Amino acid sequence: MIDGVWTAVKNLGYPKGFPDLMGYQEGDGRATGCEIKTIGDTIKPIQTKKLTMMVKDGLLIFTAKERADGAIDLFQWVLNGKKIEKKRSVINL
């Protein structure tokens, strides 16, 4: 689902709200971003705005959130009409 080439972009001068990781999907070259959140951290309003804009522009966007049990909740942001939905998967480490 998210195989490809990834680069950490945090602290590289990108605008606020940009995902922590950016890359592209192998095969179709689709631009992809992933915002990483630790336990207790939440998506900020500027991040929601920027990530929503990116989804509407055709980027593949994910949010990865650490859980207390060591698993990771992975949410894919999907455009459904004019509304953004977040499809959840669980990664058990």
Secondary structure, DSSP 4 states (H G I P E B T S, - for coil): ---EEEEE-TTTTPPTT--SEEEEETTT--EEEEEEE-TT----HHHHHHHHHHHHTT-EEEEEEE-TTS-EEEEEEEEETTEEEEEEEEE--
